[in-house]
Structures are given as C-alpha cells and as structure tokens.
Amino acid sequence: MSLFTIPETLPFSVAFALIVGIALIEGVGILAAMSPSHLIDNLLPDVHGDSGLDRMLGWLHLGRVPSLVLLILFLAGYALFGFGLQMVAHGLIGHYLPAWLAGLLAVPSGLATVRGLGALVAHIIPQDETSIVSERSLLGRSGVVSAGAARRGLAAQARVRDAHGRTHYLMVEPDIDCDIFEEGAQILVVRKIGAIYRCIANPHPSLL
C-alpha cells in the first residue's frame, strides 16, 4: 500500500488535497473576477493592536500576506513534515505512528513554515498592495474597476488607493441597482455591506 493512501497518513493526504482544491477554487474565482482570497481577507479583522491574538496573527504575517497563501504554506509544511515523520518512524521502529499523534506533531512544522516562508512572501509582495487599513478608511475613496463588470448581485474587482497612497483590491457592486460598471470605469466607494463594497460613478474623475 502506498504511503499516501495508508490510514496513518490520512491527515497529510487531506492537507495535500486541500492545497489542490484551494488552488482550483482560486483559479476559478480569478476567472470570474471574484477572488476568494480577497473576500476572505476583507472578512478578517485588521491586525494592528497589542493584544496576544494580534501579536500571534502578526507573527504569522496575517495582513501582510493573503490569507489563502498562508493557509497553503501551513498545509504544505504540515503535509511534508507529516509524510517525512511517518517514513522516519517506519524506518526506526518498524511501523507508522497513529494518525492522530503524527497529525499533532506536524502542527508546529506547519506554523514554522508559515512564519519562515510567509516572511519571504511578504517581502516579494509589493507593500502598496497590502490591506492593513481600517475598512472605513476606504469609504469615500475613488478607484477603477480592474477586472470584470460590476453589477448588482455580481461583484467585480476594483483598484482603490487609501490616504497613504497604497493600493487595495476590493470586490465592488453598484450602490444603484441599474448601474453597471465595466472594466476601466472610475468609481467612488460609498459604503460596505458584508465583504462587498458599494460604489457609485465617480462624480469627480480628476480626483483619481
């Protein structure tokens, strides 16, 4: 029986399957101009405080690196260490560790991968595309629809600059039912409902 199909490596096989599934979902989302990673990032809290949770999330680079990228890094480190651990255990003691024990032992490796490779990814990603700002600070900001066509019930991706000149990519819908904003349309963000920002046509395009 293959190492990848035995019950003792089930947690790591599932982790690998999740990586493939996330990649497929993200690819389909990008084609539909509705990136799941952007939607998830908009739902997550800003990391800017000094609480224990904020420090932990900051240690894992949440806010500096897209959440799905961090999840993939964790799953990759978790799965690779887990498979390696079971191979070593089988070679040393002649049998595999129980799946639950190997799964627990692999968690620190997944977190270490997020910490180490997440820092590298954070340096690669341009800092003007981060999303470490308050949601309210983007209201009233002008932008451009950058992917897809925004209509009520079907969001499109828009590029918006905050007060510091940093670029953010938001999922937007028209605030007025009959409006449709094609790619390249200049918009003004007016409010946020759930993970979606509502916008109107920019009445002063020169502000962009």
KOLTI-170501 format. One record per residue (C-alpha): residue number from 1; y, x, z. Coordinates in Angstrom, 1 decimal, always signed. Last residue first. Example, Ala and Ser with C-alpha at 12.3 -4.5 7.8 and 13.67 -1.06 7.14 Angstrom:
<nodes>
2/-1.1/+13.7/+7.1
1/-4.5/+12.3/+7.8
</nodes>
This chain:
<nodes>
208/+59.6/-8.4/-9.1
207/+63.1/-9.6/-8.1
206/+64.2/-9.9/-11.7
205/+61.7/-12.8/-12.1
204/+64.0/-15.0/-10.0
203/+62.4/-18.5/-9.9
202/+58.9/-17.0/-9.6
201/+56.6/-19.8/-10.6
200/+54.9/-21.2/-7.5
199/+52.2/-19.8/-5.2
198/+49.5/-20.8/-2.7
197/+47.4/-18.1/-1.1
196/+43.7/-18.7/-0.6
195/+41.6/-17.5/+2.3
194/+42.3/-20.6/+4.4
193/+45.6/-22.1/+3.2
192/+48.4/-19.6/+2.8
191/+52.0/-20.3/+1.8
190/+54.8/-19.6/-0.6
189/+53.8/-16.6/-2.8
188/+56.2/-16.3/-5.7
187/+54.7/-15.9/-9.2
186/+55.2/-14.0/-12.5
185/+52.6/-14.9/-15.1
184/+50.6/-11.9/-16.5
183/+47.3/-13.7/-16.6
182/+47.9/-17.4/-16.9
181/+49.5/-19.5/-14.2
180/+48.7/-23.2/-14.4
179/+50.9/-25.8/-12.7
178/+49.9/-29.5/-12.5
177/+48.9/-29.5/-8.9
176/+51.9/-27.7/-7.5
175/+51.1/-24.9/-5.0
174/+49.4/-23.0/-7.8
173/+46.3/-21.1/-6.6
172/+46.1/-17.4/-5.5
171/+43.5/-14.8/-4.6
170/+45.3/-11.8/-3.4
169/+45.5/-8.1/-4.4
168/+47.9/-6.1/-2.3
167/+50.2/-3.3/-3.5
166/+52.3/-1.3/-1.0
165/+56.1/-1.2/-1.5
164/+56.8/-1.4/+2.3
163/+58.0/-5.0/+2.1
162/+54.7/-6.0/+0.5
161/+53.8/-5.8/-3.2
160/+51.7/-8.6/-4.8
159/+49.0/-8.4/-7.5
158/+47.3/-11.7/-8.2
157/+43.7/-12.6/-8.6
156/+42.9/-16.1/-9.8
155/+41.9/-19.2/-7.8
154/+40.3/-22.3/-9.3
153/+40.8/-25.5/-7.4
152/+44.4/-25.9/-8.6
151/+45.0/-23.5/-11.4
150/+45.2/-19.7/-11.6
149/+44.1/-18.0/-14.8
148/+42.1/-14.9/-14.7
147/+43.1/-11.4/-13.5
146/+46.5/-9.8/-12.7
145/+48.7/-12.8/-11.9
144/+52.0/-11.1/-11.0
143/+53.9/-10.9/-7.7
142/+56.8/-12.0/-5.7
141/+56.8/-12.0/-1.9
140/+57.9/-15.1/+0.1
139/+54.7/-15.0/+2.2
138/+53.2/-11.6/+2.2
137/+54.5/-10.8/+5.7
136/+52.7/-13.9/+7.0
135/+49.2/-12.4/+6.3
134/+50.1/-9.4/+8.6
133/+49.6/-6.1/+7.0
132/+46.7/-3.7/+6.7
131/+45.6/-4.7/+3.2
130/+45.3/-1.4/+1.5
129/+46.2/-1.0/-2.2
128/+49.1/+1.4/-1.7
127/+46.8/+3.8/+0.0
126/+44.9/+4.6/-3.2
125/+41.1/+4.5/-2.5
124/+39.7/+8.0/-2.5
123/+40.8/+8.9/+1.0
122/+39.3/+5.7/+2.4
121/+36.1/+6.4/+0.5
120/+35.8/+9.7/+2.2
119/+36.5/+8.2/+5.6
118/+33.9/+5.5/+4.9
117/+31.4/+8.2/+4.1
116/+31.4/+9.5/+7.7
115/+32.0/+6.5/+9.8
114/+30.0/+4.1/+7.7
113/+27.1/+6.6/+7.5
112/+27.3/+7.1/+11.3
111/+27.0/+3.3/+11.7
110/+23.9/+3.2/+9.6
109/+22.4/+6.1/+11.4
108/+23.1/+4.4/+14.8
107/+21.2/+1.3/+13.5
106/+18.1/+3.2/+12.4
105/+16.5/+3.4/+15.9
104/+16.7/-0.4/+16.3
103/+14.9/-1.0/+13.0
102/+12.2/+1.6/+13.8
101/+11.5/-0.3/+17.1
100/+11.5/-3.7/+15.5
99/+9.2/-2.6/+12.6
98/+6.6/-1.0/+14.9
97/+6.4/+2.7/+14.2
96/+4.1/+3.9/+11.5
95/+0.7/+5.6/+12.0
94/-0.7/+9.2/+12.0
93/+1.3/+10.6/+14.8
92/+3.3/+13.3/+13.0
91/+3.0/+12.4/+9.4
90/+3.3/+8.6/+10.0
89/+6.3/+9.1/+12.2
88/+8.0/+11.3/+9.6
87/+7.5/+8.7/+6.9
86/+8.6/+5.9/+9.2
85/+11.8/+7.8/+10.0
84/+12.5/+8.6/+6.4
83/+12.3/+4.9/+5.4
82/+14.5/+4.0/+8.3
81/+17.1/+6.7/+7.6
80/+17.4/+5.6/+4.0
79/+17.6/+1.9/+4.9
78/+20.2/+2.2/+7.7
77/+22.4/+4.7/+5.7
76/+22.3/+2.4/+2.7
75/+22.8/-0.8/+4.7
74/+25.8/+0.7/+6.5
73/+27.4/+2.0/+3.3
72/+26.9/-1.4/+1.7
71/+28.6/-3.1/+4.6
70/+31.5/-0.7/+4.4
69/+31.9/-1.4/+0.7
68/+31.7/-5.1/+1.4
67/+34.5/-4.8/+3.9
66/+36.9/-3.0/+1.6
65/+38.1/+0.3/+3.1
64/+41.3/+0.9/+5.1
63/+41.2/-2.5/+6.9
62/+37.9/-1.7/+8.6
61/+37.6/+2.1/+8.8
60/+34.6/+2.1/+11.2
59/+36.7/+3.8/+13.9
58/+39.4/+1.1/+13.2
57/+36.8/-1.6/+13.9
56/+35.9/+0.1/+17.2
55/+39.6/+0.7/+18.2
54/+40.4/-2.9/+17.4
53/+37.5/-4.1/+19.5
52/+38.5/-2.0/+22.4
51/+42.0/-3.3/+22.3
50/+44.8/-1.1/+21.1
49/+46.0/-3.3/+18.2
48/+46.5/-2.8/+14.5
47/+43.3/-4.1/+12.9
46/+44.2/-7.3/+11.0
45/+41.6/-10.0/+11.4
44/+39.0/-10.7/+8.7
43/+39.4/-13.7/+6.4
42/+41.5/-11.9/+3.8
41/+38.9/-9.1/+3.7
40/+36.2/-11.7/+3.0
39/+38.1/-13.2/+0.0
38/+38.9/-9.8/-1.4
37/+35.3/-8.6/-1.1
36/+34.1/-11.9/-2.8
35/+36.1/-11.1/-5.9
34/+37.1/-14.3/-7.6
33/+38.2/-13.4/-11.1
32/+35.0/-14.9/-12.5
31/+33.9/-11.6/-14.0
30/+34.8/-10.0/-10.6
29/+32.8/-12.5/-8.8
28/+29.7/-11.9/-11.0
27/+29.9/-8.2/-10.2
26/+30.5/-8.8/-6.5
25/+27.4/-11.1/-6.4
24/+25.3/-8.5/-8.2
23/+26.3/-5.7/-6.0
22/+25.8/-7.8/-2.9
21/+22.3/-8.7/-4.0
20/+21.3/-5.1/-4.8
19/+22.6/-3.9/-1.4
18/+20.8/-6.9/+0.3
17/+17.5/-5.9/-1.3
16/+17.9/-2.4/+0.2
15/+18.5/-3.9/+3.6
14/+15.5/-6.2/+3.3
13/+13.3/-3.2/+2.4
12/+14.7/-1.4/+5.4
11/+13.9/-4.3/+7.8
10/+10.4/-4.7/+6.2
9/+9.4/-1.0/+6.8
8/+6.6/-1.7/+9.3
7/+5.4/-4.7/+7.2
6/+4.3/-2.5/+4.3
5/+6.1/-3.1/+1.0
4/+8.4/-0.1/+0.5
3/+5.9/+2.5/+1.8
2/+3.5/+1.3/-0.9
1/+0.0/+0.0/+0.0
</nodes>
